[in-house]
């Protein structure tokens, strides 16, 4: 057993409690990662208030990077001391979906150990769970090999942490699902961490017009820094009408990064005939979308994207290269670096943030 210091959710809706957990020995296909940095994502905030029925106690955090401290006997893709990014979409690698190149839709991801196996994490002898099989708000993570990817040592780990969720999801949706082409017009609804990466993904793809839509002026201002050519304050004007007016009738692509039925419907209403609306936001189970059936005759498309619609082991190293070349903005996504003891302040800050996020930094000794 190895000790880890973690921020633990004991009851949904409550504050996280910082305490010590015991980490089991790595199984043959597992990796013990010493966490160096973890981004605080809005999905963690959502889970804090019980958006999913997950077992407690729960260690949140799923946007993390660190160093491989120990590797299981069957691990082939990592060695001790490798720098790694972990991802919330491990896949089995053998099912039909994995073999067809859509591992993010794997029906049997090896995120958690089976019930018959000893738990990865325990607190005073009681099983604890790492969110998405990771539990990044902890100084150590015990994860399946398929949830890791090695990255260059030249890549700063506090920046690399953001690649595992916000960047992977946002930039990937633009590149691999919407497949925006140079010269296309784009609207982006929601300018949080994921939405900002949708904006910069559209910039990287050469979109001619990028209209950012949000209800917070601070988020819209930051969206300009990521590549938005126009901004729409949806708290002041009808966003659909505003986008139509700005673009002369609509956009080729609208991407929704909020996860609400109303904004998904707005995204669909913003697109031109033969346009595509892509849902990137994380929706609650009770969100139902209504669209006019007759609009299907305009050959419009409504689709979703999960975790960038690309295998993270292909995407993350590429995003590292873009950052190191100065093409991908990551520094601007970080509002501050905090310690684990300040995790609740970092979560609270998401409620009124400008799209940037706090990153938890862990001391070298773990």
Long-range contacts (C-beta under 8 A, 24 or more apart in sequence): 1-25, 2-32, 2-140, 4-121, 4-138, 4-139, 4-140, 4-141, 4-366, 5-138, 5-139, 5-340, 5-366, 6-59, 6-121, 6-135, 6-137, 6-138, 6-139, 6-340, 7-59, 7-60, 7-61, 7-137, 7-138, 7-340, 7-343, 8-57, 8-58, 8-59, 8-123, 8-128, 9-47, 9-48, 9-56, 9-57, 9-58, 9-59, 9-60, 10-56, 10-57, 11-56, 12-48, 12-49, 12-50, 12-56, 13-48, 13-49, 13-50, 15-344, 16-48, 16-60, 16-137, 16-343, 16-344, 16-347, 18-340, 18-341, 18-343, 19-123, 20-123, 21-59, 21-121, 21-122, 21-123, 21-128, 21-138, 22-121, 22-122, 22-123, 23-120, 23-121, 23-140, 23-142, 24-118, 24-119, 24-120, 24-121, 24-122, 24-142, 26-70, 26-71, 26-72, 26-142, 27-72, 27-113, 27-117, 28-72, 28-73, 28-74, 28-75, 29-72, 29-74, 29-75, 29-110, 29-144, 29-145, 29-146, 30-72, 30-75, 30-120, 30-142, 30-143, 30-144, 30-145, 31-68, 31-70, 31-71, 31-72, 31-75, 31-78, 31-84, 31-142, 31-143, 31-144, 31-145, 31-148, 32-68, 32-69, 32-70, 32-71, 32-140, 32-141, 32-142, 33-64, 33-66, 33-67, 33-68, 33-69, 33-84, 33-86, 33-140, 33-141, 33-142, 33-143, 33-148, 34-66, 34-67, 34-68, 34-69, 34-139, 34-140, 34-362, 34-366, 35-64, 35-65, 35-66, 35-136, 35-138, 35-139, 35-140, 35-141, 35-362, 35-366, 36-65, 36-66, 36-67, 36-157, 36-158, 36-161, 36-361, 36-362, 37-64, 37-65, 37-66, 37-157, 37-158, 37-160, 37-161, 37-337, 37-359, 37-360, 37-361, 37-362, 38-63, 38-64, 38-65, 38-136, 38-137, 38-161, 38-359, 38-360, 38-362, 39-63, 39-64, 39-161, 39-162, 39-164, 39-165, 39-166, 39-193, 39-334, 39-357, 39-358, 39-359, 39-360, 40-343, 40-346, 40-347, 40-349, 40-350, 40-357, 40-358, 40-359, 40-360, 41-165, 41-166, 41-193, 41-357, 42-192, 42-193, 42-194, 42-282, 42-350, 43-165, 43-282, 44-131, 44-137, 44-347, 45-347, 45-350, 45-351, 46-282, 47-131, 48-347, 51-284, 54-129, 54-131, 55-127, 55-129, 56-129, 57-123, 57-126, 57-128, 57-129, 58-128, 58-129, 58-130, 58-131, 58-135, 59-121, 59-128, 59-129, 59-130, 59-131, 59-135, 59-136, 59-137, 59-138, 60-131, 60-135, 60-136, 60-137, 61-130, 61-131, 61-134, 61-135, 61-136, 61-137, 61-138, 61-360, 62-86, 62-88, 62-131, 62-132, 62-134, 62-136, 62-164, 62-165, 63-136, 63-161, 63-162, 63-164, 63-165, 63-166, 64-134, 64-136, 64-141, 64-161, 64-164, 65-151, 65-157, 65-158, 65-160, 65-161, 65-163, 65-164, 66-141, 66-157, 66-362, 67-157, 68-148, 69-140, 69-366, 71-145, 72-145, 74-145, 75-145, 76-145, 77-145, 77-148, 77-149, 77-150, 78-145, 78-148, 78-150, 82-150, 83-150, 83-151, 83-152, 83-153, 83-155, 83-157, 83-160, 84-148, 84-149, 84-150, 84-151, 85-148, 85-149, 85-151, 85-160, 85-161, 85-163, 85-164, 85-312, 85-316, 86-134, 86-136, 86-141, 86-143, 86-147, 86-148, 86-164, 87-147, 87-148, 87-149, 87-164, 87-165, 87-168, 87-307, 87-312, 87-316, 88-132, 88-133, 88-134, 88-147, 88-164, 88-165, 88-307, 89-132, 89-147, 89-306, 89-307, 89-312, 90-133, 90-143, 90-144, 90-146, 90-147, 91-146, 91-311, 92-146, 93-146, 101-311, 102-309, 103-311, 104-306, 104-307, 104-308, 104-309, 104-310, 104-311, 105-306, 109-133, 109-146, 110-144, 110-146, 110-147, 111-144, 111-147, 136-161, 137-340, 137-343, 137-360, 139-340, 139-362, 139-363, 139-366, 140-366, 149-312, 149-313, 149-316, 149-317, 151-316, 151-317, 151-320, 152-317, 152-320, 152-324, 154-324, 155-320, 155-323, 155-324, 158-334, 158-337, 158-359, 158-361, 159-323, 159-330, 159-331, 159-334, 160-316, 160-320, 161-359, 162-193, 162-330, 162-333, 162-334, 162-357, 162-359, 163-315, 163-316, 163-319, 163-320, 163-330, 164-312, 164-316, 165-193, 165-194, 165-307, 166-193, 166-194, 166-196, 166-197, 166-333, 166-357, 167-197, 167-319, 167-328, 167-330, 168-307, 168-308, 168-310, 168-312, 168-315, 168-316, 168-319, 169-194, 169-197, 169-280, 169-305, 169-307, 169-308, 170-194, 170-195, 170-196, 170-197, 170-198, 170-199, 170-200, 170-201, 170-257, 170-280, 170-308, 171-197, 171-198, 171-200, 171-201, 171-204, 171-308, 171-319, 171-328, 172-201, 172-305, 172-307, 172-308, 172-309, 172-310, 172-315, 173-198, 173-201, 173-255, 173-278, 173-280, 173-305, 173-308, 173-309, 174-198, 174-201, 174-202, 174-204, 174-205, 174-255, 175-201, 175-204, 175-205, 175-308, 175-310, 176-305, 176-308, 176-309, 176-310, 176-315, 177-278, 177-303, 177-304, 177-305, 177-308, 177-309, 178-253, 178-255, 178-276, 178-278, 178-305, 180-205, 180-207, 180-252, 180-253, 181-205, 181-206, 182-206, 182-207, 182-208, 183-207, 183-208, 184-208, 184-251, 184-252, 184-253, 185-209, 185-211, 185-247, 185-251, 185-252, 185-253, 186-210, 186-211, 186-251, 186-252, 186-253, 186-254, 186-255, 187-211, 187-212, 187-213, 187-243, 187-247, 187-251, 187-253, 187-254, 187-255, 187-267, 187-270, 188-212, 188-213, 188-223, 188-228, 188-254, 188-255, 188-257, 189-213, 189-214, 189-234, 189-239, 189-254, 189-255, 189-256, 189-257, 189-258, 189-263, 189-266, 189-267, 190-214, 190-256, 190-257, 190-258, 190-263, 190-281, 191-216, 191-219, 191-220, 191-222, 191-223, 191-257, 191-355, 192-219, 192-257, 192-353, 192-355, 193-333, 193-355, 193-356, 193-357, 194-257, 194-280, 194-281, 195-219, 195-223, 195-257, 195-258, 195-280, 195-355, 196-222, 196-223, 196-226, 196-333, 196-355, 197-226, 197-333, 198-255, 198-257, 198-280, 199-223, 199-226, 199-227, 199-228, 200-226, 200-227, 200-328, 200-329, 202-227, 202-253, 202-255, 203-227, 204-322, 204-327, 204-328, 207-253, 209-246, 209-247, 209-251, 211-243, 211-246, 211-247, 211-251, 213-239, 213-242, 213-243, 213-266, 216-352, 216-354, 218-353, 218-354, 218-355, 219-353, 219-354, 219-355, 221-354, 222-332, 222-354, 222-355, 222-356, 223-355, 225-329, 225-332, 226-329, 226-332, 239-266, 239-270, 240-266, 240-269, 240-270, 243-270, 244-270, 250-275, 251-275, 252-276, 253-277, 253-278, 254-278, 255-279, 255-280, 256-280, 256-281, 257-281, 259-283, 259-284, 259-287, 260-287, 261-287, 261-288, 261-289, 261-290, 264-289, 264-302, 265-289, 265-290, 265-291, 268-295, 268-300, 268-302, 271-300, 273-298, 273-299, 273-300, 274-298, 274-299, 274-300, 275-300, 275-301, 276-300, 276-301, 276-302, 276-303, 277-301, 277-302, 277-303, 278-303, 278-304, 278-305, 279-303, 279-304, 279-305, 280-304, 280-305, 332-356, 333-357, 334-358, 334-359, 337-361
